[in-house]
Amino acid sequence: MKKGEINKACMDHSGTVWIQFRKTSDLLQFFPSEEYAVHFPSMRRLQENDKQDELVVLDDDNGHVWVYPFMGVALYEKETKSLIPLDLKHPQLWNAAEVHFSVFLDEQGALWISTMRWLGKIILTERKFKCIELSSHGTHCEKENALRSLMYADGHLWAGNRAEQLVIYDNHYKSLASFSLGIPYCMMEDKRGRYWIGTKGKGLFCAEPSGTPLGFKFTQYTYQAENLYSLSNNGIYSLYQDEQGHIWVATFGGGLNLIDENSGKVRFINHRNDWINYPTDDCLKVRVVTSDGKGNLWAGTTGGVLTFPVSFKSPEDINPLLIQNIPGDTTSLRNNNVYSIFFTKKGEGFLGTFGGGLCKVEGERNGVPYFKSYTVDEGMQSNIVYAIQEDLRGNVWIAGESG
């Protein structure tokens, strides 16, 4: 190990110790758990009257380690155990004469550097996403890789594709089982451990575990003109089970359906039978159904948003509130064609529309929600919002026409 008078020592998040020596500005990287060290000789030798900058070690949430001063500011490369000096203006040629006064790492992971001549900001761009082909044949298959729905259940990935298959994968994306059900547009697991699969054109399937690994008993439910308590339409876009245990089926053409199993058989309550207050003129095409976490169901349709409490006694009591655009009212729903609805863990509500951008629920006036809209005028890439999701850090992701 190198000997000399130590000026300063720092430890990064991995437990590695960085040691700066006086006069030489050499660095030593010490790995306590492995009991060995790496020496980084400095290209610059301090003169007797030169001021020595103290060592600063910064690491961000992505695992990057920045070290200053080492020929200015350097990025530690773990694979090669080397320090890569950076020059903002000439990345391939470090200007050793550049004097840096301070370095700072902000909450977004950007490194700020100040010198006598400029203020610089370094942002490391990394590939955040990985593209995985899920073709069960081991070769590229466009329809098998064109996914329409995903669900993670019982340690497996369930994927519905355009090849009219439901495929179950393990954690290494190896196909374990495949079922031909039509194009699965949505899936959910209910509180009884049953799996519901909504398809585009072939109705609804219920998959009950049969007791064998990846074995299921499938029951199909479809629209039947002569049976008023059958599914109201075979095109299913969304499924949801609320806090009361009700299972809701959103169809594109037959409105909302409530599954009723009180008689021991599956019946579908909809506008054709007991749901007498359903607004058929505007809301037969439903794309999404969810809950706000406060006891209210929300359904996005091509004619506006339906919302109502789920604590009803009978279907006849359900009287939905229809929320629509009001011309001239900038706090109303910007567009009636609603593609997505999402409520965050904090209870914030977001609606994605086709043509009206993103609408955030701001509150209520006389029991009617009002909104703040975000369109291309406010910085959105597009006024067409297809999907909304929240990550583990509470960030809200928006998928639209332009990405």
C-alpha positions in Angstrom: 0.0 0.0 0.0 1.2 3.5 -0.8 2.7 5.4 2.1 2.3 9.1 2.8 0.6 11.8 4.8 -3.2 11.6 4.4 -5.0 14.8 3.6 -8.6 13.4 3.6 -10.5 10.1 3.4 -14.1 9.5 2.1 -16.4 6.5 1.8 -18.9 5.9 -1.0 -22.2 4.0 -0.7 -20.5 0.6 -1.5 -18.2 0.9 1.5 -15.1 1.7 -0.6 -12.7 4.1 1.1 -11.1 6.8 -1.0 -7.8 8.3 0.4 -6.2 11.6 -0.7 -2.5 12.2 0.1 -0.9 15.5 0.8 1.4 17.3 -1.7 1.1 14.7 -4.4 -2.8 14.7 -4.8 -2.5 10.9 -5.5 -5.6 8.8 -4.6 -5.9 5.4 -3.1 -9.0 3.3 -3.4 -9.2 0.8 -0.5 -11.6 -2.1 -0.4 -11.9 -3.1 3.3 -13.8 -6.3 2.7 -11.2 -7.6 0.2 -8.2 -6.0 1.9 -6.6 -4.6 -1.2 -6.2 -1.2 -2.8 -5.8 0.5 -6.1 -3.4 3.5 -6.5 -4.3 6.4 -8.8 -1.3 8.6 -9.4 -2.0 12.2 -10.1 -0.7 13.9 -13.3 -0.2 17.1 -11.3 2.4 17.7 -8.7 1.7 20.5 -6.2 4.3 23.2 -5.6 5.2 24.3 -2.1 2.7 27.2 -2.1 -0.1 25.6 -4.1 -3.4 25.1 -2.4 -4.7 21.6 -2.3 -8.4 21.0 -2.9 -10.0 18.6 -0.5 -11.2 15.3 -1.8 -15.0 15.1 -2.6 -16.7 11.7 -3.4 -20.3 11.8 -4.6 -22.5 8.9 -5.6 -26.0 9.0 -7.1 -29.0 6.7 -7.0 -27.8 5.0 -10.2 -24.5 3.8 -8.7 -22.3 6.4 -10.3 -19.3 7.6 -8.3 -17.8 11.0 -9.0 -14.4 11.8 -7.6 -12.9 15.3 -7.2 -10.1 16.4 -7.5 -8.5 13.9 -9.8 -7.2 15.7 -12.9 -10.3 17.8 -12.3 -13.5 15.7 -12.0 -13.5 12.0 -12.7 -16.1 9.3 -13.1 -15.3 5.9 -11.5 -15.7 2.9 -13.9 -16.4 -0.2 -11.7 -15.8 -2.7 -14.5 -12.2 -1.6 -15.1 -11.6 0.0 -11.7 -10.4 3.1 -13.3 -11.1 6.9 -13.0 -12.2 8.6 -16.2 -11.5 12.4 -16.2 -14.2 14.5 -17.8 -13.9 17.7 -19.8 -17.3 19.4 -20.6 -16.0 21.0 -23.7 -13.6 18.3 -25.0 -14.7 14.9 -23.6 -11.7 13.1 -25.1 -9.0 15.6 -23.8 -8.9 16.7 -20.2 -7.5 20.2 -19.6 -5.4 19.6 -16.6 -4.9 23.4 -16.1 -8.7 23.9 -15.5 -9.3 25.0 -11.9 -12.6 23.7 -10.4 -13.9 25.5 -7.3 -16.8 23.2 -6.4 -18.9 20.2 -7.5 -22.5 19.5 -6.5 -24.8 16.5 -7.2 -28.5 17.5 -7.4 -31.5 15.3 -6.6 -31.9 14.3 -10.3 -28.4 12.9 -10.4 -26.9 15.7 -12.5 -23.4 16.9 -11.6 -22.8 20.6 -11.4 -19.2 22.0 -11.8 -18.0 25.5 -11.3 -14.7 26.9 -12.5 -13.2 30.4 -13.0 -14.6 30.5 -16.5 -17.9 28.6 -16.6 -20.6 26.7 -14.8 -21.2 23.2 -16.2 -23.8 20.5 -15.8 -23.2 16.8 -16.6 -26.1 14.4 -17.1 -25.3 10.7 -17.8 -27.8 9.2 -20.1 -28.3 5.5 -19.8 -30.4 2.9 -21.5 -33.3 2.5 -19.0 -35.4 0.1 -21.0 -34.6 -3.4 -22.3 -36.6 -4.8 -25.2 -37.4 -8.5 -24.8 -38.9 -10.7 -27.6 -41.4 -13.1 -26.1 -41.9 -15.4 -29.2 -42.6 -18.9 -27.9 -41.0 -20.3 -31.0 -37.6 -18.9 -30.3 -37.7 -16.8 -33.5 -39.2 -13.4 -34.2 -43.0 -13.5 -34.5 -44.6 -10.1 -34.9 -48.0 -11.1 -33.6 -46.7 -12.9 -30.6 -44.6 -9.9 -29.6 -47.4 -7.5 -30.1 -48.7 -7.5 -26.6 -52.2 -6.3 -25.6 -52.2 -7.0 -21.9 -49.8 -8.0 -19.1 -50.3 -9.3 -15.6 -47.9 -10.6 -12.9 -49.6 -13.3 -10.9 -48.3 -16.2 -8.7 -44.7 -15.5 -9.6 -45.4 -15.7 -13.4 -45.8 -13.2 -16.2 -49.1 -13.5 -18.1 -49.1 -11.9 -21.5 -51.9 -11.6 -24.0 -50.8 -11.1 -27.6 -52.2 -10.4 -31.0 -51.7 -14.0 -32.1 -54.8 -14.7 -30.0 -52.8 -16.4 -27.2 -52.5 -16.1 -23.5 -48.9 -17.1 -22.7 -47.5 -17.6 -19.2 -43.7 -17.0 -18.7 -41.3 -17.6 -15.9 -39.0 -14.9 -14.5 -36.5 -15.6 -17.4 -39.3 -15.1 -20.0 -39.4 -18.7 -20.9 -42.8 -19.8 -22.1 -44.4 -22.3 -19.6 -47.9 -22.5 -21.0 -50.1 -21.1 -23.8 -53.8 -20.9 -24.2 -55.8 -19.9 -27.3 -58.5 -17.5 -26.1 -58.7 -14.8 -28.7 -56.9 -11.5 -28.2 -56.6 -10.9 -24.4 -57.2 -7.1 -23.9 -57.2 -7.1 -20.1 -56.6 -9.5 -17.2 -57.1 -9.5 -13.4 -56.9 -11.8 -10.4 -59.9 -11.6 -8.1 -60.0 -11.9 -4.3 -60.9 -15.6 -4.6 -57.8 -16.4 -6.7 -59.6 -16.7 -10.0 -58.2 -15.1 -13.1 -60.5 -13.1 -15.4 -59.4 -12.5 -19.0 -61.3 -10.1 -21.2 -60.9 -10.4 -25.0 -61.6 -8.4 -28.0 -64.4 -10.2 -29.7 -64.6 -13.5 -27.8 -66.0 -12.3 -24.5 -64.9 -13.0 -21.0 -63.0 -16.0 -19.7 -62.7 -17.1 -16.1 -59.6 -19.3 -15.3 -59.9 -21.3 -12.1 -56.8 -23.2 -10.8 -57.4 -26.9 -11.3 -54.8 -28.0 -8.6 -52.1 -28.9 -11.0 -49.2 -26.6 -11.9 -50.4 -24.1 -14.5 -53.6 -26.1 -14.9 -56.8 -24.2 -15.2 -60.5 -24.8 -15.8 -61.7 -22.1 -18.3 -65.3 -20.9 -18.5 -66.3 -18.5 -21.3 -69.0 -15.9 -21.1 -70.3 -14.2 -24.3 -73.2 -12.0 -25.5 -76.4 -13.8 -26.1 -79.3 -11.9 -27.7 -81.9 -14.1 -26.1 -80.4 -14.0 -22.6 -80.8 -10.5 -21.1 -78.5 -11.4 -18.2 -75.6 -12.4 -20.5 -72.6 -10.2 -21.2 -73.7 -7.1 -23.0 -70.9 -7.1 -25.6 -68.0 -9.4 -26.5 -65.4 -6.6 -26.8 -63.9 -6.2 -23.3 -61.4 -3.4 -22.6 -61.0 -3.3 -18.8 -61.7 -5.3 -15.7 -61.7 -4.2 -12.0 -62.7 -5.5 -8.6 -63.6 -2.8 -6.1 -63.2 -2.7 -2.3 -66.7 -4.1 -1.9 -65.7 -7.2 -3.9 -67.8 -6.2 -7.0 -66.3 -7.3 -10.3 -66.8 -4.8 -13.1 -66.5 -5.6 -16.8 -66.0 -2.6 -19.2 -67.2 -3.4 -22.8 -66.7 -1.4 -25.9 -70.3 -1.3 -27.2 -72.4 -2.7 -24.3 -71.4 -0.4 -21.4 -70.4 -1.5 -17.9 -71.3 -4.9 -16.6 -71.5 -6.0 -12.9 -70.9 -9.7 -12.3 -73.6 -11.1 -10.0 -73.0 -14.6 -8.4 -75.6 -14.4 -5.7 -77.7 -17.2 -7.3 -74.8 -19.5 -7.6 -74.5 -18.8 -11.3 -72.8 -15.9 -13.1 -75.1 -13.2 -14.3 -74.2 -9.9 -15.8 -76.0 -6.8 -14.6 -76.1 -4.1 -17.3 -78.4 -1.7 -19.2 -80.3 -4.6 -20.7 -81.7 -5.7 -17.4 -81.6 -4.3 -13.8 -79.4 -1.3 -14.3 -82.2 1.1 -15.3 -80.3 4.3 -14.7 -77.4 3.5 -17.0 -76.7 6.4 -19.6 -76.9 4.4 -22.8 -77.0 7.5 -25.1 -73.4 8.5 -24.2 -71.6 5.6 -22.4 -71.9 2.3 -24.2 -68.3 2.4 -25.3 -66.2 2.0 -22.1 -62.4 1.8 -22.2 -61.4 1.8 -18.6 -62.8 1.2 -15.1 -61.1 1.8 -11.8 -61.7 3.2 -8.3 -60.5 6.4 -6.6 -59.7 4.6 -3.3 -62.5 6.6 -1.6 -65.4 4.3 -2.3 -66.2 5.6 -5.8 -66.0 3.8 -9.1 -64.8 5.7 -12.2 -65.3 4.6 -15.8 -63.9 6.3 -18.9 -66.1 6.2 -22.0 -66.2 7.8 -25.4 -68.9 10.1 -24.1 -67.4 11.2 -20.8 -66.7 9.8 -17.3 -69.1 7.9 -15.1 -68.6 7.9 -11.3 -70.7 6.5 -8.5 -70.3 5.0 -5.0 -69.8 1.2 -4.8 -71.7 0.9 -1.6 -75.1 0.4 -3.2 -77.7 -2.2 -2.1 -79.1 -3.2 -5.5 -78.3 -2.4 -9.1 -81.5 -0.3 -9.3 -79.9 2.1 -6.8 -76.9 2.9 -9.0 -77.3 6.3 -10.5 -74.0 7.4 -12.1 -72.8 10.9 -12.3 -71.9 11.7 -15.9 -68.9 14.1 -16.2 -68.6 15.8 -19.6 -66.9 18.7 -21.3 -68.7 22.0 -20.8 -68.0 24.4 -23.7 -66.3 27.6 -22.3 -65.5 26.0 -18.9 -61.7 25.5 -18.8 -62.1 23.5 -15.5 -64.4 20.9 -17.0 -63.3 17.7 -18.7 -61.3 18.8 -21.7 -62.5 16.1 -24.0 -65.3 13.4 -23.5 -63.3 10.6 -25.2 -61.5 9.1 -22.1 -58.8 6.5 -22.7 -57.3 6.1 -19.2 -58.0 6.9 -15.6 -55.4 6.5 -12.8 -55.3 7.4 -9.1 -51.9 7.6 -7.4 -51.0 6.3 -3.9 -51.5 9.9 -2.7 -55.0 10.0 -4.1 -54.3 12.2 -7.1 -56.6 11.5 -10.0 -55.5 11.7 -13.7 -57.5 11.2 -16.8 -56.1 10.7 -20.3 -58.2 11.9 -23.2 -58.1 11.6 -26.9 -57.6 15.2 -28.0 -57.9 16.9 -24.6 -54.5 15.9 -23.2 -54.2 15.1 -19.5 -56.8 16.2 -17.0 -56.0 16.2 -13.2 -58.8 16.1 -10.7 -58.4 19.3 -8.6 -61.5 19.0 -6.4 -65.3 19.2 -6.4 -67.9 21.9 -6.8 -71.4 20.9 -5.6 -70.4 17.3 -5.8 -69.0 17.5 -9.4 -65.3 17.1 -10.0 -63.4 19.8 -11.7 -60.0 19.6 -13.5 -56.7 21.2 -14.5 -55.8 20.3 -18.0 -52.4 19.8 -19.5 -52.1 19.9 -23.3 -49.4 20.7 -25.8 -49.8 24.3 -24.8 -48.6 23.4 -21.3 -45.7 21.2 -22.6 -47.3 17.9 -23.3 -45.9 16.1 -26.4 -49.4 15.2 -27.6 -53.1 15.9 -26.7 -53.7 12.1 -27.0 -53.0 10.2 -23.8 -53.3 6.4 -24.0 -52.1 5.2 -20.5 -51.0 6.5 -17.1 -49.0 4.7 -14.5 -47.1 5.5 -11.3 -43.7 4.0 -10.4 -42.3 3.0 -7.0 -40.9 6.5 -6.5 -44.2 8.2 -7.0 -43.4 9.5 -10.5 -46.4 9.5 -12.9 -45.6 8.2 -16.4 -47.8 9.2 -19.3 -48.0 7.3 -22.6 -49.3 9.3 -25.5 -49.5 9.5 -29.3 -45.9 10.9 -29.5 -44.4 8.6 -26.8 
